[in-house]
C-alpha cells in the first residue's frame, strides 16, 4: 500500500462532496492514519462526514486565519506527520461572479490570505512534526488563464502556485516536498457557491481530450495520494494537472 505506516493531516472536509473527502478515504485505504482539521460551526459537519470514512479519524481545531490555532497545531496533532493536504480556499462574494473591477481590497485580502498565504501558514505549523521525506500537497485550479466568474480566486490561485514554489525552495534542504494538483472543475460545495460556475462544466468536457466528469473526484484524489507517497521522492515545486488534459488544448 502506498501510504502504509504514514500519518497524514487532511484539511478542508466539510461534507462528502468536498474535494478532500476522497483523498482521506483513499489515503486510509492505502494504509495511512488520517487526521482531519476543521473549525467553528463547520466542525459538526466535518464530524458527520468523518463517520463515513473507512475509519473515523481524529479531528483537530484549525482555522488557518487564526494564529493561535496555527501555533497550537503541532501540540493538537501530536506524534509525527508524514504529509499534509491543503484543501483550503475562500473568497467573499464580491470577489467572484464578475465583480473583479469592483471588489474592495478588504475582501481581496481575505481571499489571498485564506486561499494562498494559508499554504505557507499550514506548512510552517506542521513542520515541527514532519521528518525528512514529508510531503505537502495543495489543490490548485489552472491560473494561467482568466476564466469567467473566477475573478480574484484566479489571482489567489496564481499566488498559491508562487507560494508553493518558494516553499519548495526553502524546504528542500529538509527533504520536504511541496506540490500542487491542478484539478478540473468538481461539484464540490465550494464550487457550487461560485455564481456561474456551471459555465465550466460543459466546456471542460468538450475540450478535455480524456473527457471530464465533474461528479468524479477520484482521479484528483489518487494524484494527491500518489504525491503524498514515496513514489515521487525527487518532485517538488510542481503543478500536476488532473483535468482530463484540458490545460493542453487551445480554443
C-alpha positions, 0 to 999 in steps of 0.5 A, a space after each residue: 500500500 502506498 501510504 502504509 505506516 504514514 500519518 497524514 493531516 487532511 484539511 478542508 472536509 466539510 461534507 462528502 462532496 468536498 474535494 478532500 473527502 476522497 483523498 482521506 478515504 483513499 489515503 486510509 485505504 492505502 494504509 495511512 492514519 488520517 487526521 482531519 482539521 476543521 473549525 467553528 460551526 463547520 466542525 459538526 459537519 466535518 464530524 458527520 462526514 468523518 463517520 463515513 470514512 473507512 475509519 473515523 479519524 481524529 479531528 483537530 481545531 484549525 482555522 488557518 486565519 487564526 494564529 493561535 490555532 496555527 501555533 497550537 497545531 503541532 501540540 493538537 496533532 501530536 506524534 509525527 506527520 508524514 504529509 499534509 493536504 491543503 484543501 483550503 480556499 475562500 473568497 467573499 462574494 464580491 470577489 467572484 461572479 464578475 465583480 473583479 473591477 469592483 471588489 474592495 481590497 478588504 475582501 481581496 485580502 481575505 481571499 489571498 490570505 485564506 486561499 494562498 498565504 494559508 499554504 505557507 501558514 499550514 506548512 510552517 505549523 506542521 513542520 515541527 512534526 514532519 521528518 525528512 521525506 514529508 510531503 505537502 500537497 495543495 489543490 490548485 485550479 489552472 491560473 494561467 488563464 482568466 476564466 469567467 466568474 473566477 475573478 480574484 480566486 484566479 489571482 489567489 490561485 496564481 499566488 498559491 502556485 508562487 507560494 508553493 514554489 518558494 516553499 519548495 525552495 526553502 524546504 528542500 534542504 529538509 527533504 520536504 516536498 511541496 506540490 500542487 494538483 491542478 484539478 478540473 472543475 468538481 461539484 464540490 460545495 465550494 464550487 457550487 457557491 461560485 455564481 456561474 460556475 456551471 459555465 465550466 462544466 460543459 466546456 471542460 468536457 468538450 475540450 478535455 481530450 480524456 473527457 471530464 466528469 465533474 461528479 468524479 473526484 477520484 482521479 484528483 484524489 489518487 494524484 494527491 495520494 500518489 504525491 503524498 507517497 514515496 513514489 515521487 521522492 525527487 518532485 517538488 515545486 510542481 503543478 500536476 494537472 488532473 483535468 482530463 488534459 484540458 490545460 493542453 488544448 487551445 480554443 
